[in-house]
């Protein structure tokens, strides 16, 4: 509505318009609060995803707990040894 149209209305009609706007305004304020909360959560997620992983150079992690990309992965081999007779009950 334009200013001129509003000036043509009675006081009671203006009050009615204002009262009808109250509920949608409250709903919009609640929606804004929910969206602001969700935005804060998503910003925290992004912050966690964009920061480099923690290691001994940028945190209080001990060097032994730090992931070192230059360290070669330790090769694990099957344990060999023991006597073959120990695994066969009929031998011995």
C-alpha positions in Angstrom: 0.0 0.0 0.0 1.1 3.5 -0.7 1.3 6.3 1.8 -1.7 8.0 0.2 -3.8 4.8 0.4 -2.9 4.4 4.1 -3.9 8.0 4.8 -7.4 7.3 3.5 -7.9 4.5 6.0 -9.5 4.9 9.4 -7.6 4.5 12.6 -9.4 1.1 13.2 -8.4 -0.1 9.7 -4.8 0.9 10.3 -4.7 -0.9 13.6 -6.1 -4.1 12.0 -3.4 -4.0 9.3 -0.7 -3.6 12.0 -2.2 -6.5 14.1 -2.3 -8.8 11.0 1.4 -8.1 10.4 2.5 -9.1 13.9 2.3 -12.9 13.5 4.2 -13.1 10.2 6.9 -10.8 11.6 7.3 -13.0 14.7 7.6 -16.1 12.4 10.2 -14.4 10.3 12.2 -13.4 13.3 12.2 -17.0 14.5 13.3 -18.2 11.0 16.1 -15.6 11.0 17.3 -16.8 14.4 17.2 -20.5 13.2 19.1 -19.6 10.1 21.7 -17.6 12.0 22.3 -20.6 14.3 22.6 -23.0 11.3 25.0 -20.6 9.6 27.2 -20.5 12.7 27.3 -24.3 12.7 28.2 -24.5 9.0 30.9 -21.9 9.5 32.4 -24.0 12.2 32.3 -27.1 9.9 34.0 -25.1 7.1 36.6 -23.8 9.6 37.4 -27.4 10.6 37.7 -28.6 7.0 39.9 -25.7 5.8 42.4 -25.7 8.6 45.5 -27.9 8.1 45.6 -31.2 10.1 47.2 -30.7 13.5 50.7 -32.0 13.9 53.6 -31.2 16.2 54.5 -28.1 14.2 51.1 -26.3 14.7 49.8 -27.8 17.9 50.7 -29.4 21.2 50.8 -32.9 19.7 54.0 -34.8 20.5 56.2 -35.6 17.5 55.5 -39.3 17.9 51.7 -38.7 17.5 52.1 -36.5 14.5 51.4 -37.8 11.0 54.5 -37.4 9.0 54.0 -37.6 5.3 57.7 -38.1 4.7 58.0 -41.1 6.9 57.8 -44.4 5.0 55.0 -46.7 6.0 56.5 -49.6 8.0 56.3 -52.8 6.1 54.6 -55.6 8.0 55.6 -59.1 7.2 54.2 -62.3 8.3 56.0 -63.7 11.3 58.0 -66.7 10.3 59.6 -69.1 12.6 58.8 -71.6 15.2 59.1 -75.3 14.5 56.9 -77.2 12.1 56.8 -80.1 14.5 55.1 -78.0 17.1 52.1 -77.4 14.8 51.8 -81.1 13.9 50.7 -83.2 16.9 51.8 -86.5 15.3 55.4 -85.3 14.9 57.8 -85.6 17.8 
